[in-house]
């Protein structure tokens, strides 16, 4: 009988996985709760989710005597009623507490657990009490070794990738463990790993190295051709900066042009200054790109090592990309160390000037393991326990985890709320949908969806501020009583 292995993906409480208040919705008015439930149901019915690529890669590793199943908990609870010989949980730092709770329950039921993923790689010691096995580092090679040991009955307590995997070796990805109908698309492709940049709020270069490692172009073209036969929907190239290596990207997308696919991806705004590559993107079917603008303040870009494009080049680059028929999701971070209360007005002007199709107004997330986390910890600006990485949690701009450098916290929350209210509303959503260079329905949907998510953000940030004020008043009252006593 085959050994049964479950690979678990955990949902977050907010964003596209949740669209709910992180403080609970019991006290919200009935019509608001009904609307939130309706939005969540709409997200599920429109198959907004995409599969977890990391688990797709692991489930593609074939070992005789092992059957692997992806358990995506965005769609159903964990199937405790099935027989499992091993359960692997991919742990993101923002979901570590939830991962540990599931792991503890599985082990209580005598089901062996292996924990892996970014959080385990960065903080293995804090994970050991919750696991029978740790998988540390990129698991492409060590996962096969682990499964062979499972069949042999000789599992070790730790598997560690000694070197970064050689991605030029053939590693075909299979979709056999997916229920395709659940997802917006199953056509996820990763062309390489690593990042040559040093942004201090990002951990990609920490986890995957500064050198770009690529898969072979021939293997990628064959994978796209095979995926297209299985699923005619849009492709998503998940690389953080698909244009970082221009010669590689130019060869790849030139060779993909005859396949007639449509695709989304992530790039730097420098693409606007790479005309040959930009043309190849458009000809190969690029419909939309996520670009990390982060900040238009030169002081903030310098403070956080965001060096991919100079501030004065950003608007021109964005216009060039859109003029080639590619819609843009432009991601901002408000609250960086060079930002002031004048920054929101500058962001608004920039969005209007460039006609960004979907702006994303994010709050800095000081992920444990990044340089910005270390610096904010040293400066005493974190609002969560820095000694407990699992206390960091992911939310969609619904919680402040630090104190901004130049803006008092209450003023920051007020200005952020005002900014998102001005950026995301129904008239702006309709205008951006009509104005988009392509995929107009998707741009409209994103903007309408974000109008709802940012309303949740404003609600939760205000709740957080009220709680902090109440705690502060209680603390002052306690100190007064102690002095009087």
C-alpha positions in Angstrom: 0.0 0.0 0.0 1.3 3.4 -0.9 2.4 5.8 1.8 0.0 8.7 1.9 1.5 12.2 2.1 -0.5 15.4 2.5 1.0 18.8 1.5 -0.9 21.6 3.3 -1.4 25.2 2.2 -2.8 27.5 4.9 -5.1 30.5 4.2 -4.6 33.9 5.7 -7.4 35.7 7.6 -7.5 38.7 5.2 -6.9 39.8 1.7 -8.1 37.5 -1.1 -8.2 34.5 1.3 -10.4 36.2 3.9 -11.9 39.6 3.1 -12.9 39.8 6.7 -12.2 41.9 9.8 -9.3 40.6 11.9 -11.1 41.7 15.0 -14.2 39.6 14.3 -17.4 40.6 12.7 -19.8 39.9 15.5 -20.2 43.6 16.4 -20.6 44.8 12.8 -24.1 45.7 11.7 -26.1 42.9 10.1 -26.1 44.3 6.6 -22.3 44.8 6.7 -21.8 41.2 7.8 -24.1 40.0 5.0 -22.1 42.1 2.5 -18.8 40.7 3.7 -20.1 37.1 3.4 -21.4 37.9 -0.1 -18.0 39.2 -1.2 -16.2 36.1 0.2 -18.6 33.8 -1.6 -18.1 35.8 -4.8 -14.3 35.3 -4.5 -14.8 31.6 -4.2 -17.2 31.4 -7.1 -14.9 33.5 -9.4 -12.0 31.1 -8.5 -9.8 34.1 -7.6 -7.2 31.9 -5.9 -4.2 30.4 -7.6 -2.5 27.1 -6.6 0.5 27.0 -4.2 3.4 26.6 -6.6 5.8 25.4 -4.0 3.5 22.5 -3.2 3.0 21.8 -6.9 6.7 21.4 -7.2 7.0 19.1 -4.3 4.0 17.0 -5.4 5.8 16.5 -8.8 8.6 14.6 -7.1 8.0 11.0 -7.9 9.0 8.2 -5.5 7.8 4.6 -5.8 5.4 3.7 -3.0 4.4 7.3 -2.3 1.1 9.1 -3.2 1.0 12.9 -2.5 -2.1 15.0 -2.1 -2.3 18.8 -1.9 -4.7 20.0 0.8 -5.6 23.6 0.1 -7.3 24.8 3.3 -8.7 27.8 1.5 -11.4 25.5 0.2 -12.0 22.8 2.9 -10.8 21.9 6.4 -8.0 19.4 6.8 -9.3 15.9 6.2 -8.4 14.3 9.5 -10.6 11.3 8.6 -8.2 10.0 5.9 -5.1 7.9 6.7 -1.9 9.9 6.5 1.6 8.6 6.9 3.1 12.1 6.8 1.8 15.6 6.6 4.0 18.4 5.3 3.0 22.0 6.1 4.5 25.0 4.2 5.0 27.7 6.9 4.9 31.4 6.1 6.0 33.7 9.0 2.7 35.5 9.0 0.8 32.2 9.4 3.3 30.4 11.8 0.9 30.4 14.7 -1.8 28.7 12.6 0.7 26.2 11.2 1.9 25.3 14.7 -1.6 24.8 15.9 -2.4 22.4 13.1 0.9 20.6 13.5 0.3 20.1 17.2 -3.2 18.6 16.6 -1.8 16.2 14.0 0.9 15.0 16.3 -1.6 14.6 19.1 -3.4 12.2 16.7 -0.1 10.4 16.1 0.3 11.7 12.6 4.0 12.6 11.8 4.5 16.2 10.7 7.2 17.8 8.5 7.4 21.6 8.6 9.1 23.5 5.8 8.9 26.8 3.9 10.3 30.2 4.5 9.6 30.5 8.2 11.3 27.1 8.9 14.3 28.1 6.9 14.8 31.4 8.8 13.7 30.2 12.3 14.2 26.4 12.6 14.7 26.5 16.4 11.3 27.9 17.1 9.7 25.3 14.8 11.3 22.2 16.3 8.8 21.8 19.2 6.0 21.5 16.7 7.4 19.0 14.2 8.8 15.5 13.8 10.8 16.6 10.8 12.1 19.9 9.6 12.9 20.6 5.9 15.2 23.6 5.8 16.0 25.5 2.6 14.8 25.1 -1.0 13.4 21.6 -1.0 13.6 20.6 -4.7 16.3 18.0 -4.0 15.9 17.2 -0.3 12.2 16.3 -0.7 13.0 13.2 -2.8 15.5 12.1 -0.1 12.9 12.6 2.6 10.3 10.6 0.7 12.7 7.7 0.1 13.5 7.7 3.8 9.7 7.6 4.6 9.3 4.5 2.5 12.3 2.9 4.1 11.0 3.8 7.6 14.2 5.8 8.4 13.0 9.4 8.6 15.5 11.8 10.1 14.5 14.8 12.2 16.1 17.3 9.9 16.7 17.7 6.2 18.8 20.7 5.2 19.6 21.9 1.7 23.4 22.3 1.7 23.4 24.3 -1.5 20.9 26.1 -3.7 19.3 23.7 -6.2 20.6 23.7 -9.8 17.5 24.9 -11.6 19.1 24.1 -15.0 18.4 20.4 -14.4 15.1 19.2 -15.8 12.4 19.5 -13.2 9.0 19.1 -14.9 6.1 20.3 -12.8 2.9 18.3 -12.7 -0.7 19.3 -11.9 -1.9 15.9 -11.0 -2.4 16.8 -7.3 -4.6 19.8 -8.1 -8.3 20.1 -8.4 -8.2 22.5 -11.4 -11.7 23.8 -11.1 -11.0 25.5 -7.8 -8.6 28.0 -9.3 -8.5 31.1 -11.4 -5.8 29.3 -13.4 -3.4 26.4 -12.9 -0.9 27.7 -15.3 1.8 28.9 -12.9 5.4 28.9 -14.2 8.6 29.9 -12.4 11.5 30.6 -14.7 14.1 31.1 -11.9 15.0 32.2 -8.4 17.1 34.7 -6.6 17.1 38.5 -6.8 20.0 40.9 -7.6 18.4 43.7 -5.5 18.7 44.5 -1.8 15.4 46.1 -0.7 15.5 45.9 3.1 11.8 45.0 3.5 12.1 41.9 1.3 13.4 38.5 2.1 13.6 37.0 -1.4 17.3 37.6 -1.6 17.7 36.3 1.9 16.0 33.0 1.1 17.0 32.5 -2.5 20.3 34.3 -2.9 21.4 37.4 -4.8 22.4 35.5 -8.0 19.7 34.8 -10.6 19.3 31.0 -11.2 17.3 30.1 -14.3 15.7 27.0 -15.6 16.5 26.2 -19.2 14.5 28.1 -21.8 13.8 24.8 -23.8 12.4 23.2 -20.6 10.2 26.3 -19.9 8.8 26.4 -23.5 8.0 22.7 -23.3 6.3 23.2 -19.9 4.2 26.1 -21.2 3.2 24.0 -24.2 2.2 21.1 -22.0 0.3 23.3 -19.5 -1.6 24.9 -22.3 -2.9 21.5 -23.5 -4.2 20.9 -19.9 -5.6 24.4 -19.2 -6.4 27.0 -21.8 -6.7 29.8 -19.2 -4.2 32.6 -18.6 -0.6 31.9 -17.5 1.1 33.5 -14.5 4.9 33.8 -14.4 5.6 34.0 -10.7 9.1 35.4 -10.8 9.5 38.5 -8.6 11.2 40.4 -11.5 10.7 38.6 -14.8 12.8 41.3 -16.6 15.8 41.2 -14.2 17.9 39.2 -16.7 17.1 40.9 -20.0 18.8 38.5 -22.5 17.2 35.5 -20.8 13.7 37.0 -20.7 14.0 38.2 -24.3 14.9 34.7 -25.5 12.2 33.1 -23.5 9.3 35.3 -24.5 10.4 35.5 -28.1 10.2 31.7 -28.2 6.8 31.7 -26.4 5.3 34.1 -29.0 4.1 31.3 -31.4 2.2 29.5 -28.6 -0.4 32.2 -28.5 -0.8 32.3 -24.7 -2.0 35.2 -22.5 0.0 35.9 -19.4 0.4 37.9 -16.2 3.7 38.5 -14.4 5.7 40.7 -12.1 8.4 43.1 -13.3 10.3 46.2 -12.3 9.3 49.5 -13.8 12.7 49.5 -15.6 10.9 47.5 -18.3 9.7 50.8 -19.6 13.4 51.5 -20.6 13.9 48.1 -22.2 12.1 48.5 -25.5 13.0 45.2 -27.2 12.0 43.2 -24.1 8.8 45.3 -23.7 7.9 44.5 -27.3 8.6 40.8 -26.7 6.3 40.9 -23.7 3.5 42.4 -25.6 3.9 40.1 -28.6 4.0 37.0 -26.4 0.6 37.8 -24.8 1.4 39.8 -21.7 -1.8 41.2 -20.4 -0.8 42.7 -17.1 2.1 43.1 -14.8 2.6 43.8 -11.1 5.3 46.4 -10.6 6.8 47.4 -7.3 6.8 51.2 -7.2 7.0 51.1 -3.3 7.8 54.8 -2.9 8.0 57.9 -5.1 9.9 59.7 -2.3 13.7 59.7 -3.1 14.5 59.7 0.6 12.4 56.6 1.2 13.8 54.7 -1.8 17.3 55.4 -0.5 16.5 54.5 3.1 15.1 51.1 2.1 17.6 50.3 -0.7 15.0 50.4 -3.5 17.4 51.1 -6.3 15.8 49.5 -9.4 14.6 52.8 -10.9 15.2 56.4 -10.0 12.1 58.3 -8.8 12.2 60.7 -11.7 12.0 57.7 -14.2 9.0 56.0 -12.7 6.2 57.9 -14.4 7.8 57.7 -17.8 8.4 53.9 -17.4 4.8 53.3 -16.4 3.5 55.3 -19.4 5.7 53.3 -21.8 4.5 49.9 -20.5 0.8 50.9 -20.7 1.3 52.3 -24.2 2.2 48.7 -25.2 -1.2 47.5 -24.2 -0.1 46.1 -20.8 -2.2 46.9 -17.7 -0.3 47.7 -14.5 -0.9 46.9 -10.9 1.4 49.4 -9.1 2.3 48.5 -5.6 3.1 51.4 -3.1 4.2 51.2 0.5 3.2 54.2 2.6 5.0 54.7 5.9 8.6 54.2 4.8 11.3 56.1 6.6 11.4 59.0 4.2 7.6 59.5 4.1 5.8 62.4 5.7 2.2 63.6 5.8 2.8 65.2 2.4 3.4 61.8 0.8 -0.3 60.8 0.3 -1.0 63.8 -1.9 2.1 63.0 -3.9 0.9 59.4 -4.3 -2.5 60.6 -5.5 -0.9 62.9 -8.0 1.3 60.1 -9.3 -1.7 57.7 -9.7 -3.6 60.4 -11.7 -0.6 61.3 -13.8 0.3 57.8 -14.8 -3.3 56.4 -15.0 -2.3 53.3 -13.1 -4.9 50.6 -13.6 -4.8 49.1 -10.2 -2.9 50.9 -7.4 -2.1 49.0 -4.3 -1.6 51.1 -1.2 0.3 48.9 1.3 1.5 49.4 4.8 5.1 48.3 5.5 5.3 44.7 6.8 8.5 44.3 8.8 8.9 40.6 8.2 11.2 38.8 10.7 14.4 37.9 8.9 14.6 41.1 6.9 17.0 44.1 7.4 14.1 46.4 8.1 12.8 44.1 10.9 16.3 44.2 12.5 16.5 47.9 12.3 13.0 48.6 13.6 13.7 46.2 16.4 16.9 48.0 17.4 15.1 51.4 17.2 12.2 50.1 19.4 9.6 50.8 16.8 7.9 47.4 16.5 4.4 46.9 17.8 4.6 43.1 18.1 6.9 40.9 20.2 10.2 40.7 18.2 11.4 37.7 20.2 8.4 35.7 19.0 8.5 35.6 15.2 5.1 33.8 15.2 3.5 36.9 16.6 4.0 38.6 13.2 0.9 38.0 11.1 -0.1 38.9 7.6 -3.1 41.2 7.1 -4.2 43.3 4.1 -3.3 46.7 5.5 -5.5 46.1 8.5 -2.9 46.3 11.3 0.0 48.5 12.1 3.1 46.5 13.2 5.5 49.4 13.7 5.6 53.1 14.4 6.5 55.2 11.3 9.6 57.3 11.7 8.3 60.8 10.8 4.5 60.5 11.4 2.7 60.0 14.7 0.7 56.7 14.7 -2.7 58.2 15.0 -1.9 60.8 12.2 -0.6 58.0 10.0 -3.7 55.9 10.4 -5.9 58.9 9.6 -3.9 59.9 6.5 -3.7 56.3 5.3 -7.4 55.9 5.7 -8.1 59.1 3.8 -5.7 58.1 1.0 -7.3 54.7 0.4 -10.8 56.3 0.6 -9.8 58.7 -2.2 -8.0 56.0 -4.3 -10.6 53.3 -4.0 -14.3 54.0 -4.6 -16.9 52.9 -7.1 -16.5 55.9 -9.5 -12.7 55.4 -9.7 -13.2 51.7 -10.2 -15.4 52.2 -13.2 -13.1 54.9 -14.6 -10.0 52.6 -14.3 -11.9 49.7 -15.8 -12.9 51.7 -18.9 -9.5 53.3 -19.2 -7.4 50.1 -18.9 -5.3 49.3 -22.0 -6.4 45.7 -21.7 -8.3 43.1 -19.6 -10.9 45.8 -18.7 -13.3 43.5 -16.8 -10.4 42.2 -14.6 -9.2 45.8 -13.9 -12.8 46.8 -12.9 -13.2 43.7 -10.7 -9.9 44.3 -8.9 -10.7 47.9 -8.2 -14.2 47.1 -6.9 -12.8 44.3 -4.8 -10.1 46.5 -3.4 -12.7 49.2 -2.6 -14.2 46.6 -0.2 -10.9 45.4 1.2 -9.6 48.9 2.0 -12.9 49.7 3.8 -12.1 46.7 6.0 -8.6 48.1 6.4 -9.9 51.4 7.6 -12.3 49.7 10.0 -9.6 47.5 11.6 -6.9 50.2 11.8 -9.4 52.4 13.7 -10.2 49.5 16.0 -6.5 48.9 16.6 -6.0 52.6 17.5 -8.9 52.6 19.9 -7.6 49.5 21.6 -4.1 51.0 21.9 -5.6 54.2 23.3 -7.6 52.2 25.8 -4.6 50.2 26.9 -2.6 53.4 27.3 -5.3 54.9 29.5 -5.5 51.8 31.5 -1.7 51.8 31.9 -1.7 55.4 33.0 -4.5 54.7 35.5 -2.6 51.7 36.9 0.5 53.9 37.4 -1.5 56.5 39.1 -3.0 54.0 41.6 0.5 52.7 42.3 1.8 56.2 43.0 -1.2 57.0 45.3 -0.7 53.7 47.1 
